[in-house]
Amino acid sequence: MSAELIEGARVILEDRVETASVRIEGGRITGLDIARDGASIVPARGRILAPAFVDIHGDAFERQVMPRPGVMIPVETALLETDRQLAANGIATAYHALTLSWEPGLRSVDTGWQIVRALEGLRPRLTAENRLQLRWETFCHEAEPLIAHALAGPDRPALAFNDHTSSMLLRYDIPVQDRPFDQVADYPVTSFDAPRFVKKMADHARRAQVSAEEYVALLTSVWTRRGAVPAHIARMAALARSHQAPMLSHDDSQTETRAYYRDLGSQVAEFPMHDRVFLAAREAGDWIVLGAPNAMRGGSHLGSPGAAQMIARGLCDILASDYFYPAMLGAIVRLHADRVAPLPALWKLVSLNPARAMGLADRGRIAPGQRADLLLLDWPEGQTPAPLRTWVAGRRGYSALSTVPQTEPAL
């Protein structure tokens, strides 16, 4: 791999933004402001150069696999298209949030196996580093062989504990943000003939490609497994620990929930749903993840705490694409415009911090010796930025580079 010198960009470093040239060779950053030494020149005056994004929870790939309810696309085609979207949006490392559920259809274990096998076969052809977040529904014991297989693979996945089963059955007079710890003995279950429940089940049934009656019957059967869930969670956490895989707990609404998963080895609180959980997670030194669409839009679509507020309070470390890949850049733009924090601090939310939370010490910042995962941006003053080029381990993963302006960017 020949050396390149990205010359004259405004570079987002860990603690400042300054004009510099960045040399890359052999997939690594080999120096800042050093001699050209025969390197190919990438003229970048008037552009912004930043660490490429590390996305630890993205499920937008589901819309490639099932672009309309009940319409499934061949998995390899969907993943190749997803890979191109990642690179075009500056994401060099992506953890696909692969839901492993008792549901049939899109989020079934069968579909999960298809995606795992496809990623294994496609690995040499992919541009971004496509990893997995095993988004495990804790009532789904059928997923254990898949999880064990993925954990033993070369690209160490993350394991996320999800309990949407209990959440779906929550009594409707209780806000989801106040949902009790999922394993309390007297968990408040809704009436199965409640109009809101019936409508919600119909929506889920369309995704699962079954009738609403079949879906409710399946959910009722799965609920009878509740007594076995804690032991299964403990077994899967032990398996993840044996592979040194990072673990996350999802949608925690109680400090008891966060403490339970932390005791099992989960150091990441993903999308906490109440202020008390944020405070408890921060006190314990956990990583706290929120959705980039939340920050980009100015609030959560579920009524959970706003990302900008939590960042300003020091209660959010990481922003993930969630359901929209362009939101990682869009969130930084809005947070920067709203002066929530200086740009270098904001950029850590989408690069250095998620890399550290996932145990990836070789990426997330622009410094000699780091992997050359880089993003070149066109960001005119007062306008929306656009990715121009993405490097993944020094390879050109995406390029829309055209004429380089001769004026400095606003930053």
TORKOL-4160 file (C-alpha; in steps of 0.2 Angstrom, whole numbers, padded with zeros to 4 digits, m for minus):
411
<pt num="1" X="0000" Y="0000" Z="0000"/>
<pt num="2" X="0008" Y="0016" Z="m0006"/>
<pt num="3" X="0010" Y="0031" Z="0006"/>
<pt num="4" X="m0001" Y="0046" Z="0005"/>
<pt num="5" X="0000" Y="0063" Z="0012"/>
<pt num="6" X="m0016" Y="0072" Z="0015"/>
<pt num="7" X="m0010" Y="0090" Z="0014"/>
<pt num="8" X="m0017" Y="0106" Z="0022"/>
<pt num="9" X="m0033" Y="0101" Z="0030"/>
<pt num="10" X="m0040" Y="0107" Z="0046"/>
<pt num="11" X="m0037" Y="0092" Z="0057"/>
<pt num="12" X="m0048" Y="0087" Z="0072"/>
<pt num="13" X="m0036" Y="0081" Z="0085"/>
<pt num="14" X="m0040" Y="0075" Z="0102"/>
<pt num="15" X="m0039" Y="0092" Z="0110"/>
<pt num="16" X="m0039" Y="0105" Z="0096"/>
<pt num="17" X="m0042" Y="0108" Z="0078"/>
<pt num="18" X="m0027" Y="0114" Z="0068"/>
<pt num="19" X="m0021" Y="0115" Z="0050"/>
<pt num="20" X="m0009" Y="0100" Z="0047"/>
<pt num="21" X="m0004" Y="0087" Z="0035"/>
<pt num="22" X="m0006" Y="0068" Z="0039"/>
<pt num="23" X="0004" Y="0054" Z="0032"/>
<pt num="24" X="m0003" Y="0037" Z="0030"/>
<pt num="25" X="0006" Y="0021" Z="0025"/>
<pt num="26" X="0004" Y="0002" Z="0027"/>
<pt num="27" X="m0014" Y="0006" Z="0034"/>
<pt num="28" X="m0007" Y="0017" Z="0048"/>
<pt num="29" X="m0004" Y="0035" Z="0052"/>
<pt num="30" X="0014" Y="0038" Z="0051"/>
<pt num="31" X="0016" Y="0056" Z="0055"/>
<pt num="32" X="0009" Y="0073" Z="0056"/>
<pt num="33" X="0018" Y="0088" Z="0047"/>
<pt num="34" X="0032" Y="0077" Z="0041"/>
<pt num="35" X="0041" Y="0077" Z="0024"/>
<pt num="36" X="0032" Y="0071" Z="0009"/>
<pt num="37" X="0046" Y="0058" Z="0006"/>
<pt num="38" X="0039" Y="0051" Z="m0010"/>
<pt num="39" X="0021" Y="0050" Z="m0004"/>
<pt num="40" X="0006" Y="0053" Z="m0016"/>
<pt num="41" X="m0002" Y="0070" Z="m0012"/>
<pt num="42" X="m0020" Y="0072" Z="m0007"/>
<pt num="43" X="m0023" Y="0091" Z="m0008"/>
<pt num="44" X="m0035" Y="0095" Z="0006"/>
<pt num="45" X="m0034" Y="0114" Z="0009"/>
<pt num="46" X="m0051" Y="0120" Z="0014"/>
<pt num="47" X="m0057" Y="0103" Z="0020"/>
<pt num="48" X="m0059" Y="0095" Z="0037"/>
<pt num="49" X="m0050" Y="0079" Z="0041"/>
<pt num="50" X="m0057" Y="0069" Z="0056"/>
<pt num="51" X="m0056" Y="0051" Z="0063"/>
<pt num="52" X="m0068" Y="0040" Z="0054"/>
<pt num="53" X="m0083" Y="0035" Z="0064"/>
<pt num="54" X="m0085" Y="0020" Z="0075"/>
<pt num="55" X="m0103" Y="0015" Z="0076"/>
<pt num="56" X="m0107" Y="0002" Z="0090"/>
<pt num="57" X="m0126" Y="0001" Z="0087"/>
<pt num="58" X="m0133" Y="0002" Z="0070"/>
<pt num="59" X="m0149" Y="m0007" Z="0064"/>
<pt num="60" X="m0152" Y="0003" Z="0048"/>
<pt num="61" X="m0146" Y="m0013" Z="0038"/>
<pt num="62" X="m0163" Y="m0020" Z="0042"/>
<pt num="63" X="m0171" Y="m0009" Z="0030"/>
<pt num="64" X="m0159" Y="m0016" Z="0016"/>
<pt num="65" X="m0164" Y="m0034" Z="0021"/>
<pt num="66" X="m0183" Y="m0029" Z="0023"/>
<pt num="67" X="m0186" Y="m0013" Z="0013"/>
<pt num="68" X="m0205" Y="m0015" Z="0015"/>
<pt num="69" X="m0215" Y="m0026" Z="0028"/>
<pt num="70" X="m0214" Y="m0044" Z="0023"/>
<pt num="71" X="m0202" Y="m0040" Z="0008"/>
<pt num="72" X="m0186" Y="m0049" Z="0010"/>
<pt num="73" X="m0170" Y="m0045" Z="0000"/>
<pt num="74" X="m0156" Y="m0058" Z="m0003"/>
<pt num="75" X="m0145" Y="m0055" Z="0012"/>
<pt num="76" X="m0128" Y="m0054" Z="0003"/>
<pt num="77" X="m0136" Y="m0040" Z="m0009"/>
<pt num="78" X="m0142" Y="m0031" Z="0007"/>
<pt num="79" X="m0126" Y="m0032" Z="0016"/>
<pt num="80" X="m0115" Y="m0026" Z="0001"/>
<pt num="81" X="m0127" Y="m0011" Z="m0001"/>
<pt num="82" X="m0126" Y="m0007" Z="0018"/>
<pt num="83" X="m0107" Y="m0008" Z="0017"/>
<pt num="84" X="m0107" Y="0005" Z="0004"/>
<pt num="85" X="m0118" Y="0016" Z="0014"/>
<pt num="86" X="m0107" Y="0015" Z="0029"/>
<pt num="87" X="m0092" Y="0020" Z="0019"/>
<pt num="88" X="m0101" Y="0035" Z="0011"/>
<pt num="89" X="m0106" Y="0041" Z="0028"/>
<pt num="90" X="m0089" Y="0040" Z="0036"/>
<pt num="91" X="m0091" Y="0025" Z="0046"/>
<pt num="92" X="m0075" Y="0014" Z="0046"/>
<pt num="93" X="m0080" Y="0002" Z="0060"/>
<pt num="94" X="m0098" Y="m0004" Z="0061"/>
<pt num="95" X="m0107" Y="m0015" Z="0074"/>
<pt num="96" X="m0123" Y="m0021" Z="0066"/>
<pt num="97" X="m0136" Y="m0023" Z="0079"/>
<pt num="98" X="m0142" Y="m0040" Z="0074"/>
<pt num="99" X="m0158" Y="m0044" Z="0084"/>
<pt num="100" X="m0159" Y="m0062" Z="0089"/>
<pt num="101" X="m0177" Y="m0065" Z="0094"/>
<pt num="102" X="m0190" Y="m0078" Z="0096"/>
<pt num="103" X="m0200" Y="m0069" Z="0083"/>
<pt num="104" X="m0200" Y="m0077" Z="0065"/>
<pt num="105" X="m0195" Y="m0066" Z="0050"/>
<pt num="106" X="m0183" Y="m0052" Z="0050"/>
<pt num="107" X="m0177" Y="m0054" Z="0068"/>
<pt num="108" X="m0177" Y="m0072" Z="0069"/>
<pt num="109" X="m0162" Y="m0083" Z="0073"/>
<pt num="110" X="m0164" Y="m0091" Z="0056"/>
<pt num="111" X="m0161" Y="m0074" Z="0048"/>
<pt num="112" X="m0147" Y="m0070" Z="0060"/>
<pt num="113" X="m0138" Y="m0086" Z="0054"/>
<pt num="114" X="m0140" Y="m0080" Z="0036"/>
<pt num="115" X="m0132" Y="m0063" Z="0041"/>
<pt num="116" X="m0118" Y="m0071" Z="0051"/>
<pt num="117" X="m0114" Y="m0083" Z="0037"/>
<pt num="118" X="m0115" Y="m0069" Z="0023"/>
<pt num="119" X="m0103" Y="m0057" Z="0033"/>
<pt num="120" X="m0091" Y="m0072" Z="0035"/>
<pt num="121" X="m0091" Y="m0075" Z="0016"/>
<pt num="122" X="m0091" Y="m0057" Z="0011"/>
<pt num="123" X="m0077" Y="m0051" Z="0023"/>
<pt num="124" X="m0064" Y="m0050" Z="0009"/>
<pt num="125" X="m0075" Y="m0039" Z="m0002"/>
<pt num="126" X="m0082" Y="m0027" Z="0011"/>
<pt num="127" X="m0075" Y="m0009" Z="0013"/>
<pt num="128" X="m0079" Y="m0005" Z="0031"/>
<pt num="129" X="m0075" Y="m0016" Z="0045"/>
<pt num="130" X="m0092" Y="m0025" Z="0048"/>
<pt num="131" X="m0094" Y="m0032" Z="0065"/>
<pt num="132" X="m0109" Y="m0038" Z="0075"/>
<pt num="133" X="m0118" Y="m0032" Z="0090"/>
<pt num="134" X="m0127" Y="m0048" Z="0095"/>
<pt num="135" X="m0143" Y="m0039" Z="0101"/>
<pt num="136" X="m0149" Y="m0054" Z="0111"/>
<pt num="137" X="m0167" Y="m0055" Z="0117"/>
<pt num="138" X="m0165" Y="m0063" Z="0134"/>
<pt num="139" X="m0181" Y="m0075" Z="0131"/>
<pt num="140" X="m0173" Y="m0082" Z="0115"/>
<pt num="141" X="m0163" Y="m0098" Z="0121"/>
<pt num="142" X="m0163" Y="m0103" Z="0103"/>
<pt num="143" X="m0150" Y="m0090" Z="0099"/>
<pt num="144" X="m0136" Y="m0098" Z="0110"/>
<pt num="145" X="m0127" Y="m0108" Z="0096"/>
<pt num="146" X="m0127" Y="m0093" Z="0085"/>
<pt num="147" X="m0120" Y="m0082" Z="0099"/>
<pt num="148" X="m0107" Y="m0095" Z="0103"/>
<pt num="149" X="m0101" Y="m0097" Z="0085"/>
<pt num="150" X="m0100" Y="m0078" Z="0083"/>
<pt num="151" X="m0090" Y="m0075" Z="0099"/>
<pt num="152" X="m0077" Y="m0088" Z="0093"/>
<pt num="153" X="m0075" Y="m0079" Z="0077"/>
<pt num="154" X="m0060" Y="m0068" Z="0071"/>
<pt num="155" X="m0070" Y="m0051" Z="0073"/>
<pt num="156" X="m0075" Y="m0051" Z="0091"/>
<pt num="157" X="m0093" Y="m0046" Z="0092"/>
<pt num="158" X="m0102" Y="m0037" Z="0107"/>
<pt num="159" X="m0116" Y="m0044" Z="0116"/>
<pt num="160" X="m0131" Y="m0033" Z="0121"/>
<pt num="161" X="m0144" Y="m0039" Z="0133"/>
<pt num="162" X="m0162" Y="m0034" Z="0127"/>
<pt num="163" X="m0178" Y="m0038" Z="0135"/>
<pt num="164" X="m0192" Y="m0032" Z="0123"/>
<pt num="165" X="m0203" Y="m0046" Z="0129"/>
<pt num="166" X="m0206" Y="m0039" Z="0146"/>
<pt num="167" X="m0207" Y="m0022" Z="0138"/>
<pt num="168" X="m0220" Y="m0027" Z="0126"/>
<pt num="169" X="m0231" Y="m0034" Z="0140"/>
<pt num="170" X="m0229" Y="m0019" Z="0151"/>
<pt num="171" X="m0246" Y="m0012" Z="0158"/>
<pt num="172" X="m0250" Y="0003" Z="0148"/>
<pt num="173" X="m0253" Y="0015" Z="0163"/>
<pt num="174" X="m0235" Y="0013" Z="0167"/>
<pt num="175" X="m0223" Y="0024" Z="0156"/>
<pt num="176" X="m0209" Y="0013" Z="0148"/>
<pt num="177" X="m0196" Y="0025" Z="0156"/>
<pt num="178" X="m0203" Y="0019" Z="0173"/>
<pt num="179" X="m0204" Y="0000" Z="0169"/>
<pt num="180" X="m0198" Y="m0010" Z="0184"/>
<pt num="181" X="m0184" Y="m0022" Z="0184"/>
<pt num="182" X="m0188" Y="m0035" Z="0172"/>
<pt num="183" X="m0186" Y="m0049" Z="0184"/>
<pt num="184" X="m0197" Y="m0043" Z="0198"/>
<pt num="185" X="m0209" Y="m0056" Z="0204"/>
<pt num="186" X="m0225" Y="m0045" Z="0202"/>
<pt num="187" X="m0221" Y="m0038" Z="0185"/>
<pt num="188" X="m0236" Y="m0028" Z="0179"/>
<pt num="189" X="m0243" Y="m0036" Z="0163"/>
<pt num="190" X="m0255" Y="m0028" Z="0152"/>
<pt num="191" X="m0272" Y="m0036" Z="0147"/>
<pt num="192" X="m0270" Y="m0045" Z="0131"/>
<pt num="193" X="m0287" Y="m0038" Z="0124"/>
<pt num="194" X="m0282" Y="m0020" Z="0128"/>
<pt num="195" X="m0284" Y="m0010" Z="0111"/>
<pt num="196" X="m0266" Y="m0003" Z="0112"/>
<pt num="197" X="m0259" Y="m0020" Z="0114"/>
<pt num="198" X="m0269" Y="m0027" Z="0100"/>
<pt num="199" X="m0263" Y="m0014" Z="0088"/>
<pt num="200" X="m0245" Y="m0015" Z="0093"/>
<pt num="201" X="m0246" Y="m0034" Z="0091"/>
<pt num="202" X="m0253" Y="m0032" Z="0073"/>
<pt num="203" X="m0238" Y="m0020" Z="0069"/>
<pt num="204" X="m0225" Y="m0033" Z="0076"/>
<pt num="205" X="m0234" Y="m0047" Z="0067"/>
<pt num="206" X="m0231" Y="m0039" Z="0050"/>
<pt num="207" X="m0213" Y="m0038" Z="0053"/>
<pt num="208" X="m0213" Y="m0056" Z="0058"/>
<pt num="209" X="m0224" Y="m0061" Z="0043"/>
<pt num="210" X="m0237" Y="m0070" Z="0053"/>
<pt num="211" X="m0255" Y="m0065" Z="0058"/>
<pt num="212" X="m0258" Y="m0055" Z="0074"/>
<pt num="213" X="m0267" Y="m0070" Z="0082"/>
<pt num="214" X="m0252" Y="m0081" Z="0079"/>
<pt num="215" X="m0240" Y="m0068" Z="0085"/>
<pt num="216" X="m0250" Y="m0066" Z="0102"/>
<pt num="217" X="m0250" Y="m0085" Z="0104"/>
<pt num="218" X="m0231" Y="m0086" Z="0102"/>
<pt num="219" X="m0228" Y="m0071" Z="0114"/>
<pt num="220" X="m0240" Y="m0080" Z="0127"/>
<pt num="221" X="m0230" Y="m0096" Z="0125"/>
<pt num="222" X="m0213" Y="m0087" Z="0126"/>
<pt num="223" X="m0219" Y="m0078" Z="0142"/>
<pt num="224" X="m0220" Y="m0095" Z="0151"/>
<pt num="225" X="m0201" Y="m0096" Z="0149"/>
<pt num="226" X="m0199" Y="m0081" Z="0161"/>
<pt num="227" X="m0193" Y="m0092" Z="0176"/>
<pt num="228" X="m0178" Y="m0099" Z="0166"/>
<pt num="229" X="m0172" Y="m0082" Z="0159"/>
<pt num="230" X="m0160" Y="m0077" Z="0174"/>
<pt num="231" X="m0150" Y="m0093" Z="0172"/>
<pt num="232" X="m0149" Y="m0091" Z="0154"/>
<pt num="233" X="m0143" Y="m0073" Z="0155"/>
<pt num="234" X="m0129" Y="m0078" Z="0167"/>
<pt num="235" X="m0124" Y="m0092" Z="0156"/>
<pt num="236" X="m0122" Y="m0081" Z="0141"/>
<pt num="237" X="m0113" Y="m0067" Z="0151"/>
<pt num="238" X="m0101" Y="m0080" Z="0156"/>
<pt num="239" X="m0098" Y="m0085" Z="0138"/>
<pt num="240" X="m0095" Y="m0067" Z="0133"/>
<pt num="241" X="m0083" Y="m0065" Z="0147"/>
<pt num="242" X="m0073" Y="m0080" Z="0142"/>
<pt num="243" X="m0071" Y="m0072" Z="0125"/>
<pt num="244" X="m0067" Y="m0055" Z="0132"/>
<pt num="245" X="m0082" Y="m0048" Z="0122"/>
<pt num="246" X="m0089" Y="m0031" Z="0127"/>
<pt num="247" X="m0106" Y="m0032" Z="0134"/>
<pt num="248" X="m0120" Y="m0019" Z="0134"/>
<pt num="249" X="m0137" Y="m0018" Z="0143"/>
<pt num="250" X="m0151" Y="m0010" Z="0133"/>
<pt num="251" X="m0165" Y="0002" Z="0138"/>
<pt num="252" X="m0162" Y="0001" Z="0157"/>
<pt num="253" X="m0175" Y="0011" Z="0166"/>
<pt num="254" X="m0170" Y="0006" Z="0184"/>
<pt num="255" X="m0154" Y="0007" Z="0193"/>
<pt num="256" X="m0157" Y="m0011" Z="0199"/>
<pt num="257" X="m0157" Y="m0016" Z="0180"/>
<pt num="258" X="m0140" Y="m0007" Z="0177"/>
<pt num="259" X="m0132" Y="m0015" Z="0193"/>
<pt num="260" X="m0138" Y="m0032" Z="0188"/>
<pt num="261" X="m0130" Y="m0032" Z="0171"/>
<pt num="262" X="m0114" Y="m0023" Z="0177"/>
<pt num="263" X="m0112" Y="m0037" Z="0190"/>
<pt num="264" X="m0112" Y="m0049" Z="0175"/>
<pt num="265" X="m0098" Y="m0039" Z="0166"/>
<pt num="266" X="m0108" Y="m0026" Z="0156"/>
<pt num="267" X="m0099" Y="m0010" Z="0157"/>
<pt num="268" X="m0109" Y="m0001" Z="0144"/>
<pt num="269" X="m0127" Y="0007" Z="0147"/>
<pt num="270" X="m0135" Y="0008" Z="0130"/>
<pt num="271" X="m0150" Y="0020" Z="0128"/>
<pt num="272" X="m0154" Y="0022" Z="0147"/>
<pt num="273" X="m0172" Y="0028" Z="0149"/>
<pt num="274" X="m0172" Y="0038" Z="0165"/>
<pt num="275" X="m0161" Y="0051" Z="0173"/>
<pt num="276" X="m0158" Y="0040" Z="0188"/>
<pt num="277" X="m0150" Y="0027" Z="0177"/>
<pt num="278" X="m0138" Y="0039" Z="0169"/>
<pt num="279" X="m0132" Y="0045" Z="0186"/>
<pt num="280" X="m0129" Y="0028" Z="0193"/>
<pt num="281" X="m0120" Y="0023" Z="0177"/>
<pt num="282" X="m0109" Y="0038" Z="0178"/>
<pt num="283" X="m0105" Y="0035" Z="0196"/>
<pt num="284" X="m0100" Y="0017" Z="0193"/>
<pt num="285" X="m0089" Y="0023" Z="0178"/>
<pt num="286" X="m0099" Y="0014" Z="0164"/>
<pt num="287" X="m0099" Y="0020" Z="0146"/>
<pt num="288" X="m0116" Y="0028" Z="0142"/>
<pt num="289" X="m0123" Y="0027" Z="0124"/>
<pt num="290" X="m0137" Y="0037" Z="0116"/>
<pt num="291" X="m0143" Y="0038" Z="0098"/>
<pt num="292" X="m0136" Y="0050" Z="0086"/>
<pt num="293" X="m0153" Y="0053" Z="0079"/>
<pt num="294" X="m0159" Y="0059" Z="0096"/>
<pt num="295" X="m0145" Y="0072" Z="0096"/>
<pt num="296" X="m0148" Y="0077" Z="0077"/>
<pt num="297" X="m0166" Y="0079" Z="0079"/>
<pt num="298" X="m0166" Y="0088" Z="0096"/>
<pt num="299" X="m0174" Y="0074" Z="0106"/>
<pt num="300" X="m0179" Y="0056" Z="0108"/>
<pt num="301" X="m0194" Y="0050" Z="0098"/>
<pt num="302" X="m0198" Y="0039" Z="0113"/>
<pt num="303" X="m0198" Y="0053" Z="0126"/>
<pt num="304" X="m0182" Y="0047" Z="0134"/>
<pt num="305" X="m0169" Y="0060" Z="0140"/>
<pt num="306" X="m0162" Y="0071" Z="0126"/>
<pt num="307" X="m0144" Y="0067" Z="0120"/>
<pt num="308" X="m0139" Y="0086" Z="0120"/>
<pt num="309" X="m0144" Y="0089" Z="0138"/>
<pt num="310" X="m0135" Y="0073" Z="0143"/>
<pt num="311" X="m0119" Y="0077" Z="0134"/>
<pt num="312" X="m0119" Y="0095" Z="0142"/>
<pt num="313" X="m0121" Y="0086" Z="0159"/>
<pt num="314" X="m0107" Y="0074" Z="0156"/>
<pt num="315" X="m0119" Y="0060" Z="0156"/>
<pt num="316" X="m0116" Y="0053" Z="0138"/>
<pt num="317" X="m0100" Y="0046" Z="0131"/>
<pt num="318" X="m0105" Y="0039" Z="0114"/>
<pt num="319" X="m0117" Y="0042" Z="0100"/>
<pt num="320" X="m0122" Y="0028" Z="0089"/>
<pt num="321" X="m0131" Y="0028" Z="0072"/>
<pt num="322" X="m0146" Y="0018" Z="0079"/>
<pt num="323" X="m0158" Y="0018" Z="0064"/>
<pt num="324" X="m0150" Y="0031" Z="0052"/>
<pt num="325" X="m0131" Y="0031" Z="0047"/>
<pt num="326" X="m0130" Y="0049" Z="0042"/>
<pt num="327" X="m0135" Y="0054" Z="0060"/>
<pt num="328" X="m0118" Y="0052" Z="0066"/>
<pt num="329" X="m0112" Y="0067" Z="0056"/>
<pt num="330" X="m0128" Y="0076" Z="0058"/>
<pt num="331" X="m0128" Y="0075" Z="0077"/>
<pt num="332" X="m0110" Y="0083" Z="0078"/>
<pt num="333" X="m0116" Y="0097" Z="0066"/>
<pt num="334" X="m0131" Y="0101" Z="0077"/>
<pt num="335" X="m0122" Y="0099" Z="0093"/>
<pt num="336" X="m0107" Y="0110" Z="0087"/>
<pt num="337" X="m0120" Y="0123" Z="0080"/>
<pt num="338" X="m0128" Y="0123" Z="0097"/>
<pt num="339" X="m0112" Y="0125" Z="0106"/>
<pt num="340" X="m0115" Y="0110" Z="0117"/>
<pt num="341" X="m0096" Y="0107" Z="0118"/>
<pt num="342" X="m0080" Y="0110" Z="0108"/>
<pt num="343" X="m0078" Y="0101" Z="0092"/>
<pt num="344" X="m0064" Y="0089" Z="0097"/>
<pt num="345" X="m0074" Y="0084" Z="0113"/>
<pt num="346" X="m0089" Y="0081" Z="0102"/>
<pt num="347" X="m0080" Y="0071" Z="0089"/>
<pt num="348" X="m0074" Y="0059" Z="0103"/>
<pt num="349" X="m0092" Y="0054" Z="0105"/>
<pt num="350" X="m0092" Y="0045" Z="0088"/>
<pt num="351" X="m0074" Y="0040" Z="0087"/>
<pt num="352" X="m0062" Y="0038" Z="0101"/>
<pt num="353" X="m0075" Y="0034" Z="0115"/>
<pt num="354" X="m0084" Y="0020" Z="0106"/>
<pt num="355" X="m0068" Y="0013" Z="0100"/>
<pt num="356" X="m0062" Y="0012" Z="0118"/>
<pt num="357" X="m0079" Y="0005" Z="0124"/>
<pt num="358" X="m0077" Y="m0009" Z="0112"/>
<pt num="359" X="m0059" Y="m0013" Z="0117"/>
<pt num="360" X="m0052" Y="m0006" Z="0100"/>
<pt num="361" X="m0036" Y="0003" Z="0105"/>
<pt num="362" X="m0030" Y="0005" Z="0087"/>
<pt num="363" X="m0042" Y="0018" Z="0081"/>
<pt num="364" X="m0053" Y="0033" Z="0085"/>
<pt num="365" X="m0040" Y="0047" Z="0084"/>
<pt num="366" X="m0028" Y="0055" Z="0073"/>
<pt num="367" X="m0010" Y="0051" Z="0080"/>
<pt num="368" X="0005" Y="0042" Z="0074"/>
<pt num="369" X="0003" Y="0023" Z="0075"/>
<pt num="370" X="m0016" Y="0023" Z="0074"/>
<pt num="371" X="m0025" Y="0014" Z="0061"/>
<pt num="372" X="m0028" Y="0026" Z="0046"/>
<pt num="373" X="m0047" Y="0027" Z="0048"/>
<pt num="374" X="m0050" Y="0044" Z="0042"/>
<pt num="375" X="m0064" Y="0055" Z="0035"/>
<pt num="376" X="m0062" Y="0070" Z="0024"/>
<pt num="377" X="m0076" Y="0082" Z="0024"/>
<pt num="378" X="m0082" Y="0097" Z="0014"/>
<pt num="379" X="m0090" Y="0108" Z="0027"/>
<pt num="380" X="m0093" Y="0126" Z="0021"/>
<pt num="381" X="m0097" Y="0139" Z="0034"/>
<pt num="382" X="m0116" Y="0138" Z="0039"/>
<pt num="383" X="m0119" Y="0124" Z="0028"/>
<pt num="384" X="m0122" Y="0105" Z="0029"/>
<pt num="385" X="m0105" Y="0095" Z="0028"/>
<pt num="386" X="m0103" Y="0081" Z="0016"/>
<pt num="387" X="m0091" Y="0066" Z="0016"/>
<pt num="388" X="m0078" Y="0067" Z="0002"/>
<pt num="389" X="m0067" Y="0053" Z="0006"/>
<pt num="390" X="m0067" Y="0039" Z="0019"/>
<pt num="391" X="m0051" Y="0028" Z="0022"/>
<pt num="392" X="m0052" Y="0012" Z="0031"/>
<pt num="393" X="m0035" Y="0005" Z="0037"/>
<pt num="394" X="m0027" Y="0016" Z="0024"/>
<pt num="395" X="m0038" Y="0010" Z="0010"/>
<pt num="396" X="m0049" Y="0022" Z="0000"/>
<pt num="397" X="m0066" Y="0016" Z="0005"/>
<pt num="398" X="m0076" Y="0030" Z="m0003"/>
<pt num="399" X="m0072" Y="0045" Z="m0013"/>
<pt num="400" X="m0082" Y="0059" Z="m0020"/>
<pt num="401" X="m0067" Y="0071" Z="m0020"/>
<pt num="402" X="m0068" Y="0084" Z="m0034"/>
<pt num="403" X="m0060" Y="0102" Z="m0035"/>
<pt num="404" X="m0052" Y="0107" Z="m0019"/>
<pt num="405" X="m0057" Y="0125" Z="m0013"/>
<pt num="406" X="m0043" Y="0137" Z="m0009"/>
<pt num="407" X="m0052" Y="0145" Z="0006"/>
<pt num="408" X="m0051" Y="0139" Z="0023"/>
<pt num="409" X="m0066" Y="0131" Z="0031"/>
<pt num="410" X="m0075" Y="0140" Z="0045"/>
<pt num="411" X="m0069" Y="0129" Z="0059"/>
